[in-house]
Amino acid sequence: MLQISPMQICSLCANLLVTVAEIFMIYTHYKDYKEDKRKNEAIKAKCAKLHIDLTPATSAKH
């Protein structure tokens, strides 16, 4: 039968906690990345709409 010492259990738990913390950090950064990407797309869409709206007015002046 396999014998596991308390130190091995503590080490395993510590490694598991570190892994969970790393996964959480990756998830948080990915969530922020997706939110920033969505905001950037919205800004690009507004700029594109503004450009389309201003194009006839600018070309009429020339």
C-alpha positions as CSV (number, residue, x, y, z in Angstrom):
1,M,0.0,0.0,0.0
2,L,1.2,3.5,-0.9
3,Q,2.2,5.6,2.1
4,I,1.7,9.4,1.8
5,S,3.2,11.6,4.4
6,P,1.6,14.8,5.6
7,M,4.3,16.9,4.0
8,Q,3.5,15.3,0.6
9,I,-0.2,16.2,1.1
10,C,0.8,19.8,2.1
11,S,3.0,20.1,-1.0
12,L,0.3,18.7,-3.2
13,C,-2.3,21.2,-1.8
14,A,0.2,24.1,-2.2
15,N,0.8,23.1,-5.8
16,L,-2.9,22.8,-6.4
17,L,-3.6,26.2,-4.9
18,V,-0.8,27.8,-7.1
19,T,-2.4,26.2,-10.2
20,V,-5.8,27.4,-9.3
21,A,-4.4,30.9,-8.7
22,E,-2.7,30.9,-12.1
23,I,-5.9,29.7,-13.8
24,F,-7.8,32.5,-12.1
25,M,-5.2,35.1,-13.2
26,I,-5.4,33.9,-16.8
27,Y,-9.2,34.0,-16.7
28,T,-9.2,37.5,-15.3
29,H,-6.7,38.8,-17.9
30,Y,-8.7,37.1,-20.7
31,K,-12.0,38.6,-19.4
32,D,-10.3,42.1,-19.4
33,Y,-8.9,41.4,-22.8
34,K,-12.4,40.5,-24.2
35,E,-13.9,43.6,-22.6
36,D,-11.2,45.9,-24.0
37,K,-11.6,44.3,-27.4
38,R,-15.4,44.9,-27.3
39,K,-14.9,48.5,-26.3
40,N,-12.3,49.0,-29.1
41,E,-14.7,47.5,-31.6
42,A,-17.4,49.9,-30.5
43,I,-15.1,52.9,-30.8
44,K,-14.1,51.7,-34.3
45,A,-17.7,51.4,-35.3
46,K,-18.5,54.9,-34.0
47,C,-15.4,56.3,-35.9
48,A,-16.4,54.5,-39.1
49,K,-20.0,55.8,-38.8
50,L,-18.7,59.3,-38.1
51,H,-16.4,59.1,-41.1
52,I,-19.3,58.0,-43.3
53,D,-21.5,60.8,-42.0
54,L,-18.9,63.5,-42.6
55,T,-17.7,62.3,-46.0
56,P,-20.5,63.9,-48.0
57,A,-20.2,67.2,-46.0
58,T,-16.4,67.3,-46.6
59,S,-16.6,66.4,-50.3
60,A,-19.3,69.0,-50.8
61,K,-17.0,71.8,-49.6
62,H,-14.3,70.8,-52.2
